[in-house]
């Protein structure tokens, strides 16, 4: 509900900042600040954390005092939605558009690269004079022209791929959350410390530089924690949680969907350790803002990218990561801006990741670029507690494996009262069997316990037609809407270009399995001879390596024990091309781990 009560502390803070008006002030102030400094923006999004992994959302076993305190100081959205998996949420967040408009349809094998022509929040703010930095997980393309440094970020410290511990890890950095090898403004560099500490530390150092130069900044801190793997976690915090009984029976849940009896307390201790480490860094961040004297006019946003990575406490909601029930797509959302947003203000209006770009633009007084079509809308008036007419809308969420989305497959449509969904399974590429829609009255049944689809076929029919229209609209954004963007080679922007299994198109075997293979869709900016180094796991016998690119083939003999081979002066024509490498050992074909292309 919207809070119309202004706390004494909030009133005094407003007077001191000169920011209160009787009618509410935020967007007017942001747009007319003129002589004052535009607000800084810090957006923190954690990976696989889940709605229930905070004290603020009812979890009485996890320790998150800094985020809990932030929640009390902030404006909040009670019904905030994200996608059920990570890359789609990130595309929506960066563009203010549904991810199906951006070519991001999945999380791996070439399906999580964002169309370079999309306009990002970083590009808009950079062009408006902001310093822009990302520190953590990008997951929208590892190569030019899709890297964060190509998409508006002037400072970029990120890991490759969809997470540390995945095929995009650089050699020597495999699975290393501690002392990770990260891409520092496009160059691999080994850092000291735990990855989350590195992200926040680098971000705070960069913010200090911006502040010293009186430059407004946008800092995006998307942590890869608490995403797995879970072998490398903060040891001291892990030991504390390991000593606790974290089994499902100890979580406070009197209503809603029962948690399973079988669980993994050790894994949960590791995840909670990663989350508390994030919270510790949030505390350091708030202290740094105070030290720099910029707390009042700095927006700090906290959210998660999808549901929890496992069945654990989600405040009685149903589901987890990858599900389209509430437990998979509902995120906590806190928006701290002491100069403008009153502490404790909340709204029950539905909102989503697509709303972040327009909300931040309004807060910063930066106009939307002419002709840019957005799917989201600014929720700043709601966060300010303004009494305004708010037009109802439907928010659409859909994600599943596959090269292209399938109509009706694993989607949810939510308006203010009703939610229609078809939970056909994220892991399936195709939709098989009979359609079985579920319908919930979210006003009366927010925990999705009473399916009304059979009793209200009229609502099902109406919302189904609306969903069909939405699906056709987003699928028709461009002629080749779900074709992957091409990685560019032969440019001055990236040399060498490192190709990994994260962005290949799958051709054989189980994706990412040792015996799988795939190909990369490339664009050669120049016709010339390229050197191509191919890395693979140690050959267990003598064999042959075949390289196919630009309509040409070349082969080399591979000796037992070898882990790489180089094709020098390989001619590649200018324009679109495809590259595939196949290692044959004892009659078994498989693909490489990495391909390095230089010129």
QUITAGI-V400393 format. One record per residue. N is the residue number from 0. SS is DSSP state (~ for helix, > for strand, _ for the rest). NEAR is the number of other C-alpha atoms within 10 Angstrom. Layout:
[[N,SS,NEAR] [N,SS,NEAR]]
This chain:
[[0,_,12] [1,_,19] [2,_,18] [3,_,14] [4,_,12] [5,_,14] [6,_,13] [7,~,9] [8,~,11] [9,~,20] [10,~,15] [11,~,13] [12,~,18] [13,~,20] [14,~,13] [15,~,12] [16,~,14] [17,_,12] [18,_,19] [19,_,21] [20,_,12] [21,_,5] [22,_,8] [23,_,18] [24,_,18] [25,~,26] [26,~,20] [27,~,14] [28,~,22] [29,~,20] [30,~,16] [31,~,13] [32,_,15] [33,_,10] [34,_,6] [35,_,10] [36,_,13] [37,_,22] [38,_,25] [39,>,25] [40,>,23] [41,>,23] [42,>,18] [43,>,20] [44,>,23] [45,>,23] [46,_,24] [47,_,27] [48,_,27] [49,_,29] [50,_,29] [51,_,24] [52,_,27] [53,_,25] [54,~,18] [55,~,18] [56,~,15] [57,_,17] [58,_,19] [59,_,15] [60,_,17] [61,_,18] [62,_,21] [63,_,23] [64,~,17] [65,~,19] [66,~,22] [67,~,16] [68,~,13] [69,~,21] [70,~,23] [71,~,15] [72,~,20] [73,_,25] [74,>,30] [75,>,27] [76,>,25] [77,>,18] [78,>,18] [79,>,20] [80,>,29] [81,_,30] [82,_,32] [83,_,31] [84,_,27] [85,~,27] [86,~,28] [87,~,31] [88,~,25] [89,~,26] [90,~,31] [91,~,27] [92,~,23] [93,~,22] [94,~,29] [95,_,27] [96,_,25] [97,_,25] [98,~,27] [99,~,25] [100,~,23] [101,_,28] [102,_,30] [103,_,32] [104,_,27] [105,_,24] [106,_,23] [107,_,25] [108,_,23] [109,_,29] [110,_,27] [111,_,29] [112,_,31] [113,_,29] [114,_,22] [115,_,19] [116,_,11] [117,_,18] [118,_,19] [119,_,22] [120,~,24] [121,~,26] [122,~,21] [123,~,20] [124,~,22] [125,~,18] [126,~,13] [127,_,13] [128,_,12] [129,_,24] [130,>,22] [131,>,27] [132,>,25] [133,>,27] [134,>,27] [135,>,28] [136,>,28] [137,_,28] [138,_,27] [139,_,30] [140,_,27] [141,_,27] [142,_,24] [143,_,22] [144,_,23] [145,_,23] [146,_,23] [147,~,28] [148,~,21] [149,~,16] [150,_,21] [151,_,22] [152,_,25] [153,_,17] [154,>,19] [155,>,26] [156,>,27] [157,>,29] [158,>,26] [159,_,28] [160,_,25] [161,_,24] [162,_,24] [163,_,26] [164,_,19] [165,_,18] [166,_,20] [167,_,23] [168,_,24] [169,_,22] [170,_,10] [171,_,10] [172,_,19] [173,_,15] [174,_,20] [175,_,18] [176,_,25] [177,>,19] [178,_,15] [179,_,24] [180,>,26] [181,>,25] [182,>,19] [183,>,16] [184,_,17] [185,_,20] [186,>,11] [187,>,17] [188,>,15] [189,>,14] [190,_,14] [191,_,11] [192,_,14] [193,>,18] [194,~,26] [195,~,25] [196,~,18] [197,~,22] [198,~,23] [199,~,22] [200,~,17] [201,~,17] [202,~,24] [203,~,18] [204,~,12] [205,~,18] [206,~,25] [207,~,17] [208,~,12] [209,~,17] [210,~,17] [211,~,10] [212,_,9] [213,_,10] [214,_,17] [215,_,21] [216,>,23] [217,>,24] [218,>,25] [219,>,24] [220,>,24] [221,>,25] [222,_,27] [223,_,26] [224,_,27] [225,_,25] [226,_,20] [227,_,22] [228,_,18] [229,_,18] [230,_,11] [231,_,14] [232,_,25] [233,_,20] [234,~,12] [235,~,11] [236,~,18] [237,~,21] [238,~,14] [239,~,12] [240,~,22] [241,~,18] [242,_,10] [243,_,12] [244,_,14] [245,_,21] [246,_,18] [247,~,19] [248,~,15] [249,~,11] [250,_,18] [251,_,14] [252,_,17] [253,_,9] [254,_,10] [255,_,16] [256,_,18] [257,_,15] [258,_,20] [259,_,11] [260,_,8] [261,_,10] [262,_,16] [263,_,13] [264,~,16] [265,~,19] [266,~,18] [267,~,20] [268,~,25] [269,~,24] [270,~,27] [271,~,28] [272,~,26] [273,~,27] [274,~,27] [275,~,23] [276,~,24] [277,~,23] [278,~,19] [279,~,17] [280,~,20] [281,~,20] [282,~,17] [283,~,17] [284,~,19] [285,~,17] [286,~,13] [287,~,17] [288,~,18] [289,~,12] [290,~,11] [291,~,13] [292,_,12] [293,_,15] [294,_,20] [295,_,19] [296,_,20] [297,>,22] [298,>,24] [299,>,21] [300,>,22] [301,>,23] [302,>,24] [303,>,26] [304,_,32] [305,_,32] [306,_,34] [307,_,29] [308,_,20] [309,_,17] [310,_,19] [311,_,25] [312,_,29] [313,_,28] [314,_,21] [315,_,21] [316,_,23] [317,_,22] [318,_,22] [319,_,26] [320,_,26] [321,_,26] [322,_,27] [323,_,31] [324,_,25] [325,~,25] [326,~,29] [327,~,28] [328,~,29] [329,>,29] [330,>,27] [331,_,23] [332,_,24] [333,>,24] [334,>,27] [335,>,29] [336,_,26] [337,_,22] [338,_,24] [339,_,29] [340,_,28] [341,_,29] [342,_,26] [343,_,23] [344,_,25] [345,>,23] [346,>,22] [347,>,14] [348,>,20] [349,>,19] [350,>,26] [351,>,26] [352,~,26] [353,~,27] [354,~,24] [355,~,25] [356,~,26] [357,~,23] [358,~,20] [359,~,21] [360,~,20] [361,~,23] [362,~,26] [363,~,26] [364,_,21] [365,_,18] [366,_,13] [367,_,15] [368,_,9] [369,_,6] [370,_,6] [371,_,11] [372,_,12] [373,_,15] [374,_,16] [375,_,22] [376,_,16] [377,_,20] [378,_,22] [379,~,23] [380,~,20] [381,~,23] [382,~,28] [383,_,27] [384,_,23] [385,_,18] [386,_,13] [387,_,8] [388,_,6] [389,_,10] [390,_,7] [391,_,11] [392,_,12] [393,_,19] [394,>,22] [395,>,22] [396,>,23] [397,>,29] [398,_,30] [399,_,26] [400,_,20] [401,_,18] [402,_,19] [403,_,20] [404,_,21] [405,_,17] [406,_,14] [407,_,20] [408,_,23] [409,_,25] [410,>,26] [411,>,27] [412,>,21] [413,>,23] [414,_,18] [415,_,18] [416,_,16] [417,>,19] [418,>,24] [419,>,26] [420,>,26] [421,>,19] [422,_,20] [423,_,22] [424,_,18] [425,_,22] [426,_,13] [427,_,13] [428,_,15] [429,_,17] [430,_,16] [431,_,9] [432,_,7] [433,_,7] [434,_,12] [435,_,11] [436,_,19] [437,>,19] [438,>,25] [439,>,23] [440,>,21] [441,_,17] [442,_,11] [443,_,11] [444,_,14] [445,_,19] [446,_,20] [447,_,21] [448,_,14] [449,_,14] [450,_,15] [451,_,17] [452,_,19] [453,_,11] [454,_,10] [455,_,12] [456,~,12] [457,~,11] [458,~,16] [459,~,22] [460,~,13] [461,~,10] [462,~,21] [463,~,17] [464,~,12] [465,~,14] [466,~,23] [467,~,12] [468,~,12] [469,~,16] [470,~,18] [471,~,11] [472,~,13] [473,~,17] [474,~,19] [475,_,14] [476,_,14] [477,_,13] [478,_,8] [479,_,10] [480,_,18] [481,_,21] [482,_,16] [483,_,25] [484,_,25] [485,_,23] [486,>,22] [487,>,22] [488,>,27] [489,_,22] [490,_,16] [491,_,9] [492,_,14] [493,_,17] [494,_,14] [495,_,17] [496,>,21] [497,>,19] [498,>,22] [499,>,27] [500,_,27] [501,_,28] [502,_,29] [503,_,22] [504,>,20] [505,>,20] [506,>,14] [507,>,16] [508,_,15] [509,_,11] [510,_,18] [511,_,20] [512,_,12] [513,_,14] [514,_,15] [515,_,18] [516,>,25] [517,>,24] [518,>,24] [519,>,24] [520,>,19] [521,>,19] [522,>,20] [523,>,20] [524,_,16] [525,_,14] [526,_,12] [527,>,15] [528,>,15] [529,>,17] [530,>,17] [531,>,21] [532,>,16] [533,>,24] [534,>,19] [535,_,17] [536,_,14] [537,_,12] [538,_,18] [539,_,12] [540,_,14] [541,_,14] [542,>,19] [543,>,18] [544,>,21] [545,>,15] [546,>,18] [547,>,15] [548,>,19] [549,_,17] [550,_,11] [551,>,11] [552,>,12] [553,>,12] [554,>,14] [555,>,14] [556,>,13] [557,>,19] [558,_,15] [559,_,13] [560,_,12] [561,_,16] [562,_,15] [563,>,18] [564,>,16] [565,>,15] [566,>,15] [567,>,14] [568,>,13] [569,>,19] [570,>,15] [571,>,22] [572,_,16] [573,_,15] [574,>,14] [575,>,15] [576,>,18] [577,>,15] [578,>,18] [579,>,20] [580,>,23] [581,>,21] [582,>,24] [583,>,19] [584,>,18] [585,_,10] [586,_,9] [587,>,10] [588,>,18] [589,>,21] [590,_,28] [591,_,24] [592,_,21] [593,>,22] [594,>,23] [595,>,16] [596,>,22] [597,>,17] [598,_,16]]
